[in-house]
Amino acid sequence: MSTPLTQPITEDDIANYLASTPDFFERHAELLAAVHLTSPHHQRAVSLQERQAEMLREKIKVLENRLMDLLRHGNENLLLGARLLRWASSLFGAAGGAELPPHITREIATRFSVPQVGLRLWDVAPAWDQAVFTQGVSPELIGFASALEEPFCGLNTGFEVTAWLPDPLAVASLAILPLRLPLADGATGALFGLLVLASPDSQRFNNAMGTEFLERLAELCGAALSPLHRH
C-alpha cells in the first residue's frame, strides 16, 4: 500500500527535478505543446515553445543593442582619434613663443567643440614672465594641481581656474588637465601648467567619464609648450 507524502512537492522540487533531468521533455515532448504560459507582450496564452522563442528573441535584442553601442563607441573613438591627430599635426606649423598658448586653446575649442578653454603656465622662462598665460595662478592652485594624478572632471563648484575663461558664470562642468614636461624615456616630468575645458552642460565633463583621451591631450600640450618652461 502506498504511503502518502508527508511533505508536499514544492516548485523548487519541480525545478530541481527538471534541471537534473534534461531528457524529461524528450521523453514527454507532447508537454511542450500542451503547456501554455501568459505572454508579457500580449495578453494571451502561448505554448512553452513559443514562450522560449520569445525569451530567446529578447536576449538576441539585448545583445544586438550592446553590439550597436560598441560599434557606436568604436566609431566615436575613431573620429576622436582622427581629430586628435589633426590637432597634433597643426602644432608643428604653429608659431612658438607667446603665440602658442592661445593657438592651442583656439584649436581645442574649434576641433573638439569645447565652449570655453583656458590655459596657464608657471615656472616659465624669464621672457614669458609677464605673458597673459602666466597670470592668475595662486600658490594654492599650484598645490591643488600638484595633487592631480589624472585629469579632474566634474561639476564646477567655484574653481579658481574658471577666472581664466571668457565667461566664468557659464561654466557648469569642467575638466582640469595637469600639464607636465615630457621626459626622454616617455615618462612625464615636472608639473608646469593647467589646461581647462569648460561647458555649460553639467554632464559634458562628469566624474564617471573616462580620462584616457584627456590624458593624451594633456601629454601633447605639455610637450608642445615645454620650450616655454624655465629649464
N, C-alpha and C positions, 0 to 999 in steps of 0.2 A: 504494500500500500504506500502510495506516495505521501511524503511529509510536506505540509505547507511551508512555504518560505517564512522564516521569522523576520527577515529583513527585506523590505520591498526593493525592487530594482530601480535604481536612480538613473537620471540622464547621463551622469558621469559613467555609470556602469556600461550603459549602451555605447557611449562614445569611446570608452576604452576598448570595448569588445570589437567595435568596427575598426578602430585604429590598429588593433593587434591581429585582425583577421582581414587582410587586404583582399582576399579572394571571395569574400562574402557575396559581393554584388555580381561576381562572375557566376557563382552558383545560383544566385537569385536575381537574374537580370531583369525579370519582369517587374521587380520593385522599382527600378529606375524610372519606368514609365508610369507606375501606379502611384508613387509618392508625389504629392503636389504641395508646393510652397507658395506663399504670397510674394509677388514680385514688388520690390521697393520702387520700381519705375512706373508701374501701373497697377491699379487695384484689381488684380485678377490672379487666380491660381495658375502656377506654371509647374511643369514637371521638374523633378530633381535634375534631370539632364539639362533642361533649359535654364534653370537657375544657375547651374555650374557654368554654363556657357556665358551667362550674363556676368558672373563674377570674373570669369576669365577676360571678358571684354573690358571690364572695369580696370583690371590690373594692366592690361595692354595699354589702355588710355593713359593711366598714370605714368607708365614707362615712356610712352610717346611724349607726354608733356615734359618729363625730365630730359629726354633727349633733345627736345626743341629748346629747352632752357640752356642746355650745354652748348648746342650749336649757336644760339644767340650770343651767349657769353664769349664763345670762341671767336665769333665774327667781330664782336665789340673789341676784344683784346687785339685782334689783328689790326683793326682800324686805329686803335690807340697806339699800338706799336709803330705803325707807319707814320702817324703824326709825330711821335717822339723822335723817330729817325729824321724826319724832315726838319724838325725844330733843331735837333743837334747839328744837322748839316748847315743850317743857317748861321750857327755860331761861328763857323770857320770864316765866313765872309763878313762878319760884324766888325765894326770899329772897336778898338780897345779903349783902355783908359776910362774916363768918366762917361763915355757913351755906352759902354757895355751894360751896366746895370739897368738903365731904362730900356735898352733894346731887349733885354731878357724879359722884363716884366710885360712889355708890349706884346712880344711874340707869344708868351704863355697865355696871356689874356685872349689873343686872337685865335691861336691854333687850338686851344683846348676849351674855348668858350667859358672862361672864368671871368665873372663880372668885375672883380677887383683883385689886383695883385700888388703886393708890396715887397720891398727888399731892403735890408740894411746889413752893413758890414762893419766890423770893428777890427782893431789891430791892423789897420791898413798902412801902406807906405806913406811917408810924410806928404807926398804930393797930393794925396787924396783926403787929408785930414778934415778939410772944410767942405768936402763934397756933400751934396744933399743926401746921398745914400749912406752917409755915416752918422747922420744926426738923429736925435731922439731915441738913443739907446741907453737905458739906465743900467747900473751895476746889477740891480735886482733882476732885470730882464736877461742879462747875460748869465746870471746864476740859474734862472729858470731854463734857459736854452741848454746849458751845460748838462742838465739832468735828463734831457731828451735823448733816449737811445734810438728812437724811431720817430717819424712824423706824428704830431698830435693832430687828431681830427675830432671835432665835436662842436657843441653849441658855443656861441660867443657869450661869455659871462663877464665881459668887461676887460678883455685882454688889452694890455698896453700896446700891442702891435697894431691894433686897429687904427691908431693915430697916424700910421704911415699910409693909410688908404685914402682915396679921394672922398669917400662918403662913409665914415665910421658907423653912423647911425643905421645904415642899411645892411649891416653885417649880422646875419642870423647864425650862420655856421662858418667855420674856417678850418683850414689846415695850416699848421705851422711846421715848416721843414728846416731842420738844422743843416747848415752848410759847413762842410769840413774840407780841409786841404787833402788832396789826393797824395798817396804815397807811391813809391816806385813799385812795390810789390802788390799793388791793387788794394791795399788796405786804406783806411781813412785816417787822417791826422787831426790837427788841432781845429777846434770849432772857431769860425771867424765870421759867422753871419746867420741870418734867418731869411727864409722866403715864406711869404704869407699868401695863401689863396683864400678868397672870401666870397661868400654868396648870400643873397637874401633868402634863399631856400634853406630852411632849417635841416633838411635831410641831405643836402648836397655833400656835405662833409660830416659824416656821423662816426661815432666811436666803434661801430661794428664793421666798417668798411676795411678792405684790405689796403695795405700801405706799400706794397711792393712797387707799384708804378711810381708813387710819390718818392720812394727811396731812390729809384733810378733817376728821376727828375732832379732830386737834390744832389746826387753824385755828379751829374753833368754840369749843374750850375756851379757847384764847388770847384770843379776842375776848370771851367771857363773863367771864373772870377779869381782864381788863385794868383794870377800875376799882380793883382792889386794888393795882395797881402804883404805885410812888413816881414820880409824873410830875414 
